[in-house]
């Protein structure tokens, strides 16, 4: 009999706030999953942005292969085979509860049976939790089922006007900062969800799309943010409205106007946030603390550990308890699921590999993680890189001589000391890995056209989430 599959993604959940002796949240239910399943303590997401991250997860491909983009809008590449379709063909009934925004990026076309949506900043306490529990009630899903949950409770905790823990959790005993207090609140609903699940015939995947800058903030850092950073976004101007009205017949001209608008907007944002950056630099903070503060207010490339190191728990359905420290990738998740449920796949067509041998005390080759900050971007700030168990390397996507960073993760996990100039031989080795992954002979995906009305709807949702 095929097991049911519950796939939970906690948006912006940093790995160290899930399983770490220094975390301050209270999480008996997440701890239960860890203590009764396999926890992969070195899981790295391929991107610090939501859509490229889960597009990579759903396809087992790198973001530049699994995502298409027009302007600022990501979509899952419809020309690539995805694992949800494979599950459907294997006899699974697929369901999802997702933020409204995800309808615009292709998830509604992937899940054929039932997709529930909620407003982008609603959380489990706003009715999303009850919606999920109702879906999991007896006889509501046809077995075997695959149920995808994407929860936004932690997204936006860096600003006080977005995600806030319920009043009963706004106490230091539930966490040293707002983020960890929200983790404690989230955990209560994880427990309620688990009460609806039979672990003997349900495989649970618990992970995140990316981490968060705010996860490790001190109360002082949060207070500074509230006083100096909020409400700084630049609204769309007349240039953007004009560009959107230009007929499609002169698209090239419209694109030039759009690029001019974005450049002007970026300059305005940079000028507006400069005083806050200067204030941060005056604070008595470590290089790491300054970086996570700056990243919260500026669009800098973010493929540091706080954004790409995510939790991964595989629990239930014959999965033994085990803490696995080998480096793995989020795009390895579905190849693992398919092997567990005996769904035969052509693994030569994907980049991921099954982690089941690790769960069964066998050895697999540790694969380097490819990272990209902004897929298919025209920005000069986009970075690409490689993460191994020993090093993190990244540089400018277009020019390998710019913005070069190399960190010794064994001795500098917070990535505070850039050693690229002192270890050019390692930089060369990392470049060789990048060249093998981004083979120039492989055909890369091109942008596709998205209707203007659809773009307007998507941008409205992205503004709510702070991406535009």
N, C-alpha and C positions, 0 to 999 in steps of 0.2 A: 504493500500500500504506500502510495506517495505521501510524504509528510506535507502539512501546511507550512507556509513560510511567512513569517512576520518580519518585515524589513523596516527598521526604525532609523531614520536619520535625524539627528539633533543639529540643526543649523548652528554653526559657530561654536561647536563644543571642542575645546582644546583638550588634548590627551591628558595633560598634567592635572586637569581639573576633574578627570574621571577616575584615574588610578594613580595615586601619588601619596606618599606619606605626609607631604606638606599641604595637601588640599584641606580646606576648612569647612566644606559643605558636609551635610548629613545625607548620606545616600544608601540606606539599607537595601533598597531594591536594585539599584545598579550594582551594588556589591554582591547581591545574590546572583545576578547574571554572571559576574566575573568568577565567583566562587563555585559556580556550577557549569562553567563552560570554558572555552579557550579564549584567553585574552592576549592579543598581539600588541605588545607594548611599544613596538617601533613601526607603526603604520603611518605611511606618508601619503597625503593626497597629492594628486598631480597638479592641482591648481588652487590658489587661495580664493577663487571665485566660485559661486554656487553652481551655475549651469555647466561650465567646463568640467567641474569636478564630478557631478553625477552623470553627465553625458559620458565621461570616461568610464565611470563605474558600470553604467548600463550597457556599454558596448565592449568593454575590455580593451579599448583603444586609447591612444594618447589624445589629449584635447585638440591638437591641431588636425587630427583625423576625424574626431567625433563631433565637432562643433562647426556650424556655419555662422556667419555673422554679417549683419548689415547695420552700418552706423554703430550705435552702442548696444545693439540687440543680439544676444546669443540665442541660437536655437540648436536643438539636437539634430544632427545631420540625418535627414530622412532617407538618404541613400545607403546608410550603413545598417547592417543587421544588428538588432539589439536583443538583449537577453530576455526581455519581457515577451517579445514576439516568439522567441524560442520556447519559453515556458507555456505560452498559449498553445503552440503547436504540439507540445508534450502532454496537453490535457489539463493544464492549470487554468483556473478562473482568476483573473487578475483584477485587483481593486486598489484604489489609492485615496488618501486624504492629503491634500496638498494646498499650499497658498494659492490664491487666485492668480497671481502672476504667472505661475507655471503652466497655465492653460495656453499662454501665448508662446511658449517655447517648445511645444510639441508633445507634452506629456499626455494631453487629452487624446491624442491620436495613437499613443502607444498602448495605453490601458483600454482594452476594448469593452470590459464588462461594466465597471462603475467607477466614476471619479467624483469624489466630494471635494469641494473647495471651501476655503475660508478667507476672510480679509487678511491682507499680508501681515498685519501686526497683531492679529488676534493670537492668543495663546491658549493653553489647555484650560485655564481658569475662566476664559471668556466663552466657553461653550464647546470648544474644539474637543476637549476631553470627553464630554458627554456624547458628542457625535461619534467619536471613535468607539466608545464602550457600546453604544447602540449597534454599531456595525458589527462588533464582535459577539453580539448576543447570539444565542443558539438559533440555528437554522437561517441566519441572515446571509451567510456566505455559502455558496455551493462548493463543496470539497472536491478535489484538493484546491486550496486557494493560496494565492500570493497577495499579501496586503502590504502596500508601501505607505509609510507614514513619514511626512516631512514636517517637523515641528520647529516653530520659529521662536520659542520662548526665550532663548538666549540671544537672539539677534537684536542688536540695538541697545544692549545694556551699557554701552559706553556713553550714552546720553540719557539724561534723567527723564526726558519727555517721551521716550520710547518704552522699551521693555522695563517693567518694574515688578519686583517680587510682590506677591500679596502681602497685606499688612502683617499677617501673623508670621511671615518669614523675614520681615525687615528688621532683623535683630542679629547682632554679632554672633550669637550662638549657632546660627544657621549658615554663617559664612563671614569671612573678613571683609568682603566687598559685595556690591550689588550683584555682580555676576555669580558668585558662589551661592549667595542667598537664593537666586533664581534657580540654580542647579538643585538646591535642597527642595524647593517648591516643585520643580519638575519631577523629581524622584518620587514624590507622592503619587503622581498620576501614572508613572511607570509601574508602580505597585498595583494600581487599580487595573491597568491593562493586563498585567501578568495574571491577575486573578481570573481573567476570562480565557486564559490559554492553558491548554494541556501540553506540557513540555515533552511528553512521550511521543506525540505525533506532530509536534510543531518545531520547526527550526527557526530560531530567532537570530537575526543579524542586527547588531546595535553599533552604529558608527556615526560619523559626522562628515559633512562635505568639506569643511575647513575649520580652522581655529578662530581665535579672536584676539585683537590687541588688548581688549579690556580685561581679559581673564585674570591677569596678575596685578592689576592696579591696587595700590594702597588706598585707604580712605582719603588721604591727603591728595592723591592724584585724581580721584573722583571729584573731590570738591573743587579742585582747580579747573577741571574740565567743565563742570557745571557753571562756573563763574565766567569762563573765558572763551569757550569753544562753541557752545550751542547756538543754533539759529544763525549760522554763518553762510549757508548755501546761497548761491546766486540763482535767481529765478530766470527762466527763459525770457529772452528779450525779443524786441520787435524783429531783429534780424532773423531769428530762428523761425518766428511765425511767418515772415515773408518767404523764407526759403521753402517752407513746407507747402506754400500755396502755388509755387511755380509748377507748371504742367510737366507731366512725365516726359513729354516729347523733348524737353531740353534738360534731361536728367544730368548730363555732365556739368552744365552751368549751375544747377541746383546743388550738386555735390560740392562745387567750389565754394558756394555761399555757405553751405553747411560747415565745411572745413574752416572757413574764415570765422564763422560764429563760434565754433568750438575753440579755436585758438584764442579769440578774444575772451571767451568765457574762462578759459584756463588761466589767462593772464590776470583777470579780475579776481579769480579765486586765490591765486598765488599771492597777489598784493593784499588781499583781505586777511589771509591767514598768517602772513609774515609776522605781524606783531605777536601772535600767539606762539609761533615757533620761537621767537626771540625770548619770550617769557619762559618757555619750557627750558631753554638752554641756560637760563639764570637759576633754575631750581637745583637743589642739591640731590641730583638723581644719578644713578649709574648709567653707563652708555646704553644698556639694555632698556632701562626704564624710560630714558629720553626717547629712544627709538619707538617704543610702543605708544608713547604719548603723541609723538609726531605723526605716526602712521594713522592714528585715529582722526586726524584733522586734515591730512593731505593725501593726494593720490600718488603716493610713491610706490615703486615696485615692492611687493610684499610676499616674498617666498621664503621668509625666515621661518624658523621652527614654530613660533607661536601661531602662525597662520596655516602651516602645512602638516603639522604633527597632530593626528587625530586618533581617537579611540577606535578599537575594533574588537567586538565581542561576538563570538559564535557560540550559541547556547542551545540546549534542548536537543531532541531527536538524536540520541546516541553519541552526543558530543561529550567527551571527558573533560574534567577540569585540568587546565594546564595554563601556565604563563609562558608565552613564547616571545623571546627577546630578539629573534632574527628580524632584520629589516624586511618589511613587506610593503606592498603598494595597495592603495584602495582599488585599483583596477584588477587586483587579484581576487576580489570578493566573489564575483559571479562565477568565474571558473571553479572556485571552491564549492559554491552551491551546486553547480551542475554535476560535479563529481559525487557529492554527498547523496544527491537524489538519483544518481545513475542516468543522467541525461547526457548522451554522447554528443561531443562537440568537436569541431575541427579547430583545434587549438593553434594550428599554423596560421589562422586568419586573424589572430588577436595578439595583443602584447602581454596580456595577463597570464598568470599561471595559477594552478590550483595549490592551495595551502593545506589540503587534506593530509599530504604526507607529513607535514610538520605536526599536525594534530595527532597523528599516529606514530610519533617518535621516529620518523624517517628523515632523511636529509634531502633538501632541494637546494639548487644553486641560488645564492642571494643575488637578485637582479638590482642594478642601480635604478633610482627613481628619476624619471624625467620631470622637470618642473617648468611651468610657464606662467608668468604673472598676468598676461592679458592676451588671450588667443586672437589671432588674426587682426592684431592691432596695427594701426598706422602710426601710433605714438612712438616717439623716439625714446620713451622711458621704459618700454616693454623689455623684460629680462627673461632669459631662459637659463636653465641650469640643470645640474645633476646632484643628487643626494645619494651618498653611499653610507655605510655604517660608520665610516671614519670621517668623511669630509662632506661639506656643502660648498658647491661651486656655482656661481652664476655671473652672467655678464649681459651687456646690451645685446638684444636679439639681432640687430642689423649689423653691428660692428663689434667684432670679437675683441677689439682693443680698448673698448670703453666700459666703464662701470664694472670692472673685474673684481669679484669678491671670492675669497677662499677662506673657509673656516675649518679648524680642527675640532670636530665635534666631540672627540674623546676628552679633550682638555678645555674646551670652550663651548659648551652646549648652548650658552646664551648668544653666541655669535657676536662677540664684542671686539675681537681682534682679527682684522683682515690680514692674512698672511700671504696673499697672492704674490706680492713682489719677492718674497723670500723663498717661495717654492714653485718656481716656474715649471719644474718638471711635472709636478702634480697637476698644475693648470693644463699642461699639454696632454696629460692622460685623460683629464676630464673632457677636453676638447675632442679627443678621439672618440669618446663615448657619445658625445653629442652628434658627431658626424655620422656615426652608425645609426643613431635613432632618427635623425632628420636627414635621411638620404635624399640628396637633391634630385635623384633620378625618379623618386616616387612622386606620383601626381598628387599635388596638394589640393585641398578643397577650396573652391572659390565661393565668394559671397553670392547669395541669391536675393532676389528682390522681395521685400516685404511691403505690403500695402500701407499707404500713408496713414489711413485710419487706424490700422492695427498698430503701427509704430507709435501713434499718439496714445493709444490705450496702454501700451507696454511702458512708455516713458512715464505715464502717470503712476503706474505701479512701482517703477524703479525709483521715482522720486520719494515715494513713501518709505522705501527701503534704504534710501541714502546713497544709491548708486548713480544718480543723475543730479 
